[in-house]
Amino acid sequence: MTKSNNTHSLLIGYVLWLFGFLGAHRFYYGRKVSGLIYLFSGGIFGIGWLIDLFLMPSLDRRADAHYSPGKFDYTLAWILQTFFGVFGLHRFYLGRWKSGLLYLFTGGVFGVGWLIDFWQMNEMVDEANRKT
């Protein structure tokens, strides 16, 4: 019997899809390059965004297969990063206390680090899960 890795939430993916013209759902599922393309093209002028409505289950399965489950929840890390990232809460959550304190006192290193963390969030959680 195989264990299913449910690292990412399909429901959250669909909620983020509503902001798909910004590439939010693509970043959440670890599709960074297409996330950037969506961000700069308005979801490829809305056409790619609409097609993704039907591709969401596939994006979710691929993320579940690619990233390691474990102690740290991907969705919670993304929520902390998105809404409280300038305070470093996602970094505290992942056990990165030094950089969390740095973010806390510098506003996510003046906002730049906070933006960069959108690019690397899945890898940070994956790394933390592999260590535990």
NORZICOR-V847200 format. One record per residue. SS is DSSP state (~ for helix, > for strand, _ for the rest). Layout:
BEGIN
ss={SS SS}
END
This chain:
BEGIN
ss={_ _ _ _ _ _ _ _ _ ~ ~ ~ ~ ~ ~ ~ ~ _ _ ~ ~ ~ _ ~ ~ ~ ~ ~ _ _ _ ~ ~ ~ ~ ~ ~ ~ ~ ~ ~ ~ ~ ~ ~ _ ~ ~ ~ ~ ~ ~ ~ ~ ~ ~ ~ ~ ~ ~ ~ ~ ~ ~ ~ ~ _ _ _ _ _ _ _ ~ ~ ~ ~ ~ ~ ~ ~ ~ ~ ~ ~ ~ ~ _ ~ ~ ~ ~ ~ _ _ _ ~ ~ ~ ~ ~ ~ ~ ~ ~ ~ ~ ~ ~ ~ _ ~ ~ ~ ~ ~ ~ ~ ~ ~ ~ ~ ~ ~ ~ ~ ~ ~ ~ ~ ~ _}
END
